[in-house]
């Protein structure tokens, strides 16, 4: 049972006890929560996806083994049959109301497409074009996702896109070459994810952009990259806070948007911190990191428990990180933490006072109303 | 949602499209094997300790590293930092092994290839400078896939005996391994499909 369901049930109990809702309403609400909660997570669909992943891995490994007992033309024919059978069979399963099995069959078909590309590489001893192979595979999968409106296939194409980006940047590490077309690919896939209603794809794409920025920094060693990343992340957070309706319509990330904004900010600040390690300037990004974490907590923490958890974790991580980095001068670290502690105490005192005043105002207003 | 009556036709269309792409890939590779000029190259071990990675043998040939002196045009400046196309002209020597006789960045050497010569296309990663003596070139034929477990024998023998391979090169310079020899003995010959 999800945490949300447990919490809502507790709230319903309380509302009933306080006489806010009658027994019939509360029973109806409980029933609704029970069915909706179950619909959110289905073991059947998860297990069928796991089965699809196992089948897919088996196909790829079988092709990699280059088994000579089956002539390679027969292997090609087998894969073609899998592609045809997977897509058509998946469509039939969907039409007969087995959507999870249908999606799983499509995943197997998309894998067979990738395995065929690998087999052709093997048949003709192609070397050095894994990048292109992954790109073709990813494009084929994205096309299938768009045509069939499949969320799992969209996730697959996003993962292949990320693999392409990583392969490209790692292979040409020395050549200062980055797949600058990746942001464009990410943008196209982001658009696709709205059509296929795949929120997971959107989260993965945003995360992959963070990774891209990190590699970009690593290759060029310019602090401009994390600064832009930090500003963009802060802007995302601000959009999520100020215009939640528009943010949901155009970015479609819900409560994840604030978390991703904070995460991007933390990645950016972390890069600058690593860049300035053992330099006097190290304190500046550290102060910005703390300020950003506190700001995220104050602005968005009230209604977002996962954001709070990330902020707490980042806070603790920063404490440890700064301590380790500044170990050479313990007195400085201690001094920094004393000042930080004093600032936080002051902030805590102010906020407590404000919260009390708000609470008092609210109580008075409701008292006037009754 | 996709309308129900359209789902199956769309799924079939996706499958046929993907299969079509694959058939095209096979056909273009087979065309190189069928129509290309056949050249024989000496196989050289790349790294005697780690030839076999997974199910293929990593190979070098006698044209993997070409002397910068055979460039028909000296590149201007420091050269581009990224991957560059290079065309290498090959000609058979007295032993029937094809050797690099001329090379040019971005395009085949200006003079047309004579009979018995062929231009092969490769890529190079190396930065150019006036001190450059050799250029490392990749032709897309640096890998030979073998059935699982058979790579070790080749790996062992490659350091002790002369291996050669026949490569098919088409009019655009694209290369494709055709067969693999241990001395005069044919080890593997690739069918067109």
Interface residues (C-beta under 8 A of the other chain):
Chain A: X64 X65 X66 X67 X68 X73 X76 X80 X83 X84 X86 X87 X88 X90 X91 X92 X94 X95 X106 X109 X113 X116 X117 X120 X121 X122 X123 X124 X125 X126 X127 X128 X129 X136 X140 X143 X144 X147 X148 X149 X172 X174 X175 X176 X177
Chain B: X1 X2 X4 X7 X8 X10 X11 X12 X13 X14 X15 X16 X17 X18 X19 X21 X22 X25 X26 X29 X33 X54 X55 X56 X81 X82 X83 X123 X125 X138 X140 X141 X142 X143 X144 X145 X146 X147 X148 X176 X177 X190 X193
